[in-house]
Amino acid sequence: MREFARFPIRPAASAAALFAAFVAIALTAAGATATSATSAPPAPGPIAASTALTPIVVHATGPRFVAPTRRDSIGRIWAPVYIDGQGPFRLVLDTGATQSGVTATVASILRLPLDRTPPVLLRGVTGVATVPTVRLDELAIGDLTVAGAIVPILPDAFGGADGILGTAGLADKRIFIDFRRDRITITFSHGRFPSRGFETLHFAPNLQTPIIVDARVGGVRTKAIIDTGGELTIANDALRDALRRHWFRPRSRPDRIEGATRAVQVGEVIATPVIDLGSIRIRDPYITYSNLMIFDHWHLRHRPAILIGMDALGTLDQLVIDYKRHVLELRPRTG
C-alpha cells in the first residue's frame, strides 16, 4: 500500500481558526470556510517572501499562456483564464461546480452589466442565496472554450482568486495537475492510459454531479467527493457514527463552517483513522464532521461520505481528471 500524510496544519490542541472547504455545485457555485467556535478567521496578511508569486503554465494546441499565481499552504489550483479576450484571471479549479463564476471585481474590470441577465440561486455547503449574474462572451483556458455562458457573481471569498472554474465544457477534456511544478494543463482527452505509478479510480459520467469515488475510512466504506475547490476535508455525521461503532469514542472540539452564502453550520473536529483511495493511504489526523446542507443535496446525508479537500489532494505529486474516460488518476509524492 502506498501511503502519504497531509501537512500537519490543524493539530487537535490548536484553537486557531483555519479556512476550510470551498465547494460549488448545481446551477452556480458555493463555498465554505471553517473557523474555530471561539475565534474568527484571521484577516489575510501580506504575502511573505516564501509565498512569492510563481508561474502556472497552461499548455494548449495553440499559444502557451503563463499567469503569475501563488500556492498557499494547501496548494489550491489557481488556473489562468481569459474572459472576453482579457486576462488572464485567476480562477480556482473546482470539480464540485458545474458552472464557473466570477467576483464583482472581475465584472467591474470587464464592464459587464449586472441588469441584463436574471439572478440565480447560489447553493453553498451551508445554505443558499440569490445572487446576480453576468453574461460572458467567451471563457478560455488551454483547449477549453465556453461561449455565451451566464455565470453568477460570487462573494469575494477566495483568498485573492477572481472566481471559480467549473466543469461546464469539460466533457471531452483531460486535466493534468502537477503539484510539484505548479502546473495545470487542460487538453482534449485522447483516451490515453495513465503512466506507471498512478492509482486509477472511476467516477460516474455525469457533469451535473461532483466527482464521487469509492473509498474507505478506517475500514468503513465511504463515498468520497473529490473537491479541488475545497481547502479542508469535511465528513458527514453518518461517517462519524460508523467510525464510532468500529473505533473508540474519540475526544472532539467544536467547529463552525461558514459558506459563501454566509450561512453557518456547526461541526466537530475529531481524530480520524486513515483514508484509503484505492492503494493510496492518506493520514489526515483531524477532520471536521458536520451534516452540511450540501450532503442533503447530493443525497448523502444517511450514508458515510467525505469531501476530500486540497489539504489532502495537495500532498499528491500529480492528479489527472479525464472527463471523457470518467477516471481519476492519482500519483503520490515520493521522497
QUIWOTA-V899303 format. One record per residue. N is the residue number from 1. RES is the residue in one letter. PHI is phi in radians with two decimals (* if undefined). PSI is psi in radians with two decimals (* if undefined). D_LAST is the distance of its C-alpha to the last C-alpha in Angstrom with 2 decimals. Layout:
# QUIWOTA-V899303
n = {N:N}
res = {RES:RES}
phi = {PHI:PHI}
psi = {PSI:PSI}
d_last = {D_LAST:D_LAST}
This chain:
# QUIWOTA-V899303
n = {1:2:3:4:5:6:7:8:9:10:11:12:13:14:15:16:17:18:19:20:21:22:23:24:25:26:27:28:29:30:31:32:33:34:35:36:37:38:39:40:41:42:43:44:45:46:47:48:49:50:51:52:53:54:55:56:57:58:59:60:61:62:63:64:65:66:67:68:69:70:71:72:73:74:75:76:77:78:79:80:81:82:83:84:85:86:87:88:89:90:91:92:93:94:95:96:97:98:99:100:101:102:103:104:105:106:107:108:109:110:111:112:113:114:115:116:117:118:119:120:121:122:123:124:125:126:127:128:129:130:131:132:133:134:135:136:137:138:139:140:141:142:143:144:145:146:147:148:149:150:151:152:153:154:155:156:157:158:159:160:161:162:163:164:165:166:167:168:169:170:171:172:173:174:175:176:177:178:179:180:181:182:183:184:185:186:187:188:189:190:191:192:193:194:195:196:197:198:199:200:201:202:203:204:205:206:207:208:209:210:211:212:213:214:215:216:217:218:219:220:221:222:223:224:225:226:227:228:229:230:231:232:233:234:235:236:237:238:239:240:241:242:243:244:245:246:247:248:249:250:251:252:253:254:255:256:257:258:259:260:261:262:263:264:265:266:267:268:269:270:271:272:273:274:275:276:277:278:279:280:281:282:283:284:285:286:287:288:289:290:291:292:293:294:295:296:297:298:299:300:301:302:303:304:305:306:307:308:309:310:311:312:313:314:315:316:317:318:319:320:321:322:323:324:325:326:327:328:329:330:331:332:333:334:335}
res = {M:R:E:F:A:R:F:P:I:R:P:A:A:S:A:A:A:L:F:A:A:F:V:A:I:A:L:T:A:A:G:A:T:A:T:S:A:T:S:A:P:P:A:P:G:P:I:A:A:S:T:A:L:T:P:I:V:V:H:A:T:G:P:R:F:V:A:P:T:R:R:D:S:I:G:R:I:W:A:P:V:Y:I:D:G:Q:G:P:F:R:L:V:L:D:T:G:A:T:Q:S:G:V:T:A:T:V:A:S:I:L:R:L:P:L:D:R:T:P:P:V:L:L:R:G:V:T:G:V:A:T:V:P:T:V:R:L:D:E:L:A:I:G:D:L:T:V:A:G:A:I:V:P:I:L:P:D:A:F:G:G:A:D:G:I:L:G:T:A:G:L:A:D:K:R:I:F:I:D:F:R:R:D:R:I:T:I:T:F:S:H:G:R:F:P:S:R:G:F:E:T:L:H:F:A:P:N:L:Q:T:P:I:I:V:D:A:R:V:G:G:V:R:T:K:A:I:I:D:T:G:G:E:L:T:I:A:N:D:A:L:R:D:A:L:R:R:H:W:F:R:P:R:S:R:P:D:R:I:E:G:A:T:R:A:V:Q:V:G:E:V:I:A:T:P:V:I:D:L:G:S:I:R:I:R:D:P:Y:I:T:Y:S:N:L:M:I:F:D:H:W:H:L:R:H:R:P:A:I:L:I:G:M:D:A:L:G:T:L:D:Q:L:V:I:D:Y:K:R:H:V:L:E:L:R:P:R:T:G}
phi = {*:-1.46:-2.49:-2.58:-1.97:-1.24:-1.19:-1.33:-1.78:-2.48:-1.20:-1.10:-1.38:-1.39:-1.75:-1.22:-1.49:-2.27:-1.18:-1.89:-1.36:-2.05:-2.26:-2.43:-2.61:1.01:-1.25:-2.35:-2.47:-2.71:-2.49:-2.60:-2.28:-1.87:-2.34:-1.10:-1.24:-1.92:-2.65:-1.57:-1.12:-1.18:-1.19:-1.12:-1.77:-1.16:-1.28:-1.34:-1.08:-1.24:-2.01:-1.10:-1.09:-2.25:-1.36:-1.93:-1.89:-1.94:-1.61:-2.62:-1.23:-1.77:-1.16:-1.63:-1.86:-2.15:-2.33:-1.21:-2.65:-2.34:-1.58:-1.47:-1.15:-2.02:1.12:-1.04:-1.61:-1.77:-1.70:-1.37:-2.14:-1.66:-2.12:0.89:1.40:-1.99:2.31:-1.42:-1.72:-1.67:-1.90:-1.33:-1.16:-2.21:-1.25:-1.61:-1.91:-1.43:-2.14:-1.40:-2.70:-2.24:-1.46:-1.09:-1.10:-1.11:-1.04:-1.20:-1.06:-1.47:0.98:-1.60:-1.24:-1.65:-1.97:-1.72:-2.26:-1.29:-1.19:-2.27:-1.57:-1.55:-1.83:-1.77:-1.23:-2.02:3.13:-2.25:-2.72:-1.63:-2.31:-1.27:-2.29:-2.39:-1.78:-1.82:-1.16:-2.76:-2.14:-2.44:-2.71:0.99:-1.51:-1.70:-2.34:-2.07:-1.88:1.14:-1.43:-1.76:-2.14:-1.36:-1.53:-1.74:-1.05:-1.39:-2.31:-2.06:1.11:1.88:-1.29:-1.71:2.60:-2.27:-1.88:-1.53:-1.60:-1.03:1.58:-1.72:-1.00:-1.99:-1.93:-2.24:-1.87:-2.00:-2.10:-1.92:-1.21:-1.14:-1.85:0.93:-2.38:-2.24:-2.22:-2.06:-2.37:-1.16:-1.40:-1.93:1.24:-1.24:-1.69:-1.16:-1.32:-1.10:1.64:-1.68:-1.65:-1.90:-2.17:-1.78:-2.34:-1.20:-1.38:-2.53:-1.29:-1.49:-2.20:-1.26:-1.34:-2.09:-2.20:-1.41:-2.54:-2.33:-2.14:1.01:1.53:-1.50:-1.12:-2.45:-1.55:-1.91:-1.63:-1.43:-2.08:-1.21:-1.56:-1.68:-1.45:-2.07:-1.49:-2.32:-2.06:-1.63:-1.21:-1.10:-1.22:-1.00:-1.16:-1.15:-1.17:-1.19:-1.35:-1.82:-2.19:-1.18:-1.32:-1.41:-1.30:-2.44:-2.37:-1.21:-2.50:-2.17:-2.06:-1.95:-1.58:-1.12:-1.42:1.33:-1.24:-2.12:-2.18:-1.60:-2.70:-2.50:-1.60:-2.32:-1.10:-2.26:-1.23:-1.12:-1.80:-1.83:-1.96:1.09:-1.56:-1.60:-1.99:-1.96:-1.69:-2.11:-1.01:-2.27:-2.21:-1.46:-1.96:-2.87:-1.45:-1.07:-1.01:-1.16:-1.13:-1.11:-1.09:-1.60:1.03:-2.12:-1.18:-1.81:-2.30:-0.96:-2.60:-2.59:-1.54:-1.52:-1.61:-1.29:-1.11:-1.65:-1.09:-1.21:-1.51:-1.25:-1.45:-2.51:-2.39:-2.15:-2.07:-1.88:-1.29:-1.30:-1.57:1.05:-2.27:-2.00:-2.09:-2.21:-2.18:-1.26:-1.41:-2.09:1.35}
psi = {2.29:2.50:2.46:2.74:2.58:2.84:2.43:1.32:-0.07:1.32:2.68:-0.61:-0.17:2.36:0.06:2.52:2.46:2.55:2.41:-2.39:2.56:2.07:2.48:2.40:-3.08:-2.37:-0.39:-2.37:2.79:2.79:2.96:2.54:2.52:2.41:2.77:2.62:-0.24:-0.05:2.73:2.77:2.48:2.59:2.48:2.37:-3.08:2.69:2.17:2.89:-0.57:-0.26:0.61:2.76:2.35:2.68:2.46:2.27:2.31:2.08:2.49:3.01:-0.35:-2.43:2.71:2.28:2.31:2.24:2.41:2.49:3.07:2.27:2.16:-3.05:-0.26:0.13:0.78:2.64:1.89:1.95:2.31:2.02:2.38:2.27:2.13:0.67:0.02:2.75:-2.72:2.58:2.62:1.87:2.43:2.12:2.07:1.82:-0.13:-0.04:2.26:-0.47:2.65:2.93:2.70:2.82:2.89:-0.51:-0.76:-0.77:-0.65:-0.75:-0.71:-0.06:0.85:2.19:2.46:0.02:0.25:-0.29:2.65:2.67:2.79:2.98:2.10:2.06:1.95:3.12:-0.37:-0.16:-3.03:2.73:2.68:2.26:2.71:2.92:2.88:2.75:2.25:2.26:-0.70:2.39:2.18:2.40:2.19:-2.27:0.10:2.17:2.18:2.11:2.48:0.54:2.42:2.03:2.67:2.68:2.08:2.64:2.57:1.36:0.65:0.33:0.59:-0.21:2.82:0.08:-2.72:2.64:1.93:-2.96:-0.05:2.25:0.01:0.13:-0.55:0.41:2.84:2.20:2.16:2.14:2.12:1.76:-0.61:-0.60:0.11:0.98:2.40:2.36:2.20:2.01:2.98:2.50:2.25:0.36:0.36:2.59:2.71:2.69:3.02:2.57:-0.05:2.48:2.26:2.21:2.50:2.57:2.88:2.45:1.20:1.88:-0.12:-0.06:2.77:3.04:1.98:2.19:2.85:2.41:3.04:2.40:1.96:0.53:-0.14:2.21:2.25:2.52:2.16:2.13:2.10:1.94:1.48:-0.24:-0.10:2.41:-0.74:2.77:2.29:2.35:2.87:2.98:-0.45:-0.68:-0.72:-0.80:-0.66:-0.68:-0.62:-0.42:-0.38:-0.38:2.97:2.76:1.90:2.83:2.69:2.90:2.61:2.69:2.74:2.40:2.09:2.17:3.11:-0.41:-0.02:0.01:2.59:2.39:2.61:2.74:-3.01:2.45:2.20:2.48:2.32:2.41:-3.09:2.55:2.14:2.09:1.61:-2.19:-0.05:2.30:2.24:2.12:1.86:1.54:-0.62:2.12:2.51:2.30:2.31:2.52:1.27:2.61:-0.53:-0.52:-0.63:-0.73:-0.61:0.14:0.72:0.32:-0.64:0.18:2.55:2.25:2.67:2.36:1.99:1.87:-3.05:-0.24:-0.51:-0.86:-0.59:-0.18:-0.10:2.85:-0.86:2.63:2.28:2.29:1.96:1.77:-0.41:-0.71:-0.16:0.80:2.61:2.25:2.24:2.36:2.13:2.71:2.37:2.71:*}
d_last = {15.83:12.48:11.85:10.44:12.44:14.27:14.59:17.40:20.05:22.98:23.71:26.83:28.80:28.46:31.54:30.15:30.49:27.62:28.09:27.51:27.81:29.47:30.97:33.58:35.69:39.10:41.40:39.54:36.52:35.75:33.41:32.68:31.52:31.26:32.69:33.60:37.08:38.10:36.88:36.55:33.43:33.13:34.43:31.90:31.73:31.25:27.99:26.24:25.05:21.37:22.09:24.08:24.81:22.43:23.49:22.99:24.27:26.25:26.99:30.31:32.98:34.88:33.95:30.47:30.39:28.30:28.58:27.19:25.35:23.37:20.29:21.02:18.71:18.49:18.35:21.61:22.34:25.18:26.81:29.35:32.55:35.99:38.94:42.45:41.37:40.06:36.63:33.83:33.58:30.32:30.39:27.87:26.92:28.24:28.13:30.61:33.27:35.72:37.15:35.91:37.38:37.86:38.84:42.37:41.20:40.17:43.51:45.32:43.63:44.54:47.96:47.73:50.69:50.00:53.41:53.28:51.20:51.50:49.21:46.79:45.35:41.93:40.23:37.60:35.70:38.39:41.50:43.30:45.07:47.15:45.84:47.27:46.00:46.09:46.32:43.83:45.16:41.75:38.08:35.77:32.10:30.90:32.91:33.91:37.41:39.31:42.97:45.47:43.22:44.66:41.89:42.07:41.96:39.15:39.03:37.05:34.35:31.10:29.94:31.17:30.73:33.92:33.89:32.11:31.61:32.71:32.70:36.20:36.25:32.94:34.56:33.89:30.72:27.01:24.55:21.15:18.82:15.74:14.31:11.88:15.05:17.64:19.61:21.97:24.11:27.24:29.10:31.52:30.11:31.01:30.11:26.97:24.79:21.02:18.76:16.83:13.98:15.95:17.78:21.36:23.67:27.29:29.35:33.09:34.55:36.08:35.27:37.55:35.08:31.44:28.60:28.94:26.95:27.24:24.90:25.20:24.91:25.43:27.01:29.38:29.78:29.10:29.51:26.51:27.35:24.57:25.45:23.74:26.54:25.88:24.05:23.96:24.10:27.70:29.32:33.00:35.32:35.67:32.07:32.66:35.83:34.30:31.55:34.28:36.07:33.11:31.70:33.42:34.68:32.12:33.18:32.93:33.71:35.45:33.93:35.59:34.47:36.20:36.21:37.07:40.66:40.59:41.44:39.80:38.87:38.00:35.14:33.42:29.91:29.09:26.32:24.94:23.30:20.33:20.60:20.20:20.04:20.61:17.81:15.39:15.80:15.79:16.69:19.00:21.15:24.01:25.58:28.94:31.52:34.58:37.00:36.45:39.17:36.73:36.17:39.94:39.89:37.42:39.43:36.58:38.27:39.23:36.18:32.70:30.71:27.77:26.79:23.02:22.51:19.99:18.62:17.02:16.89:15.35:12.02:11.77:10.47:14.01:17.31:20.48:23.93:26.60:29.91:32.00:30.26:29.65:26.05:22.85:19.64:16.23:12.77:9.98:6.88:3.75:0.00}
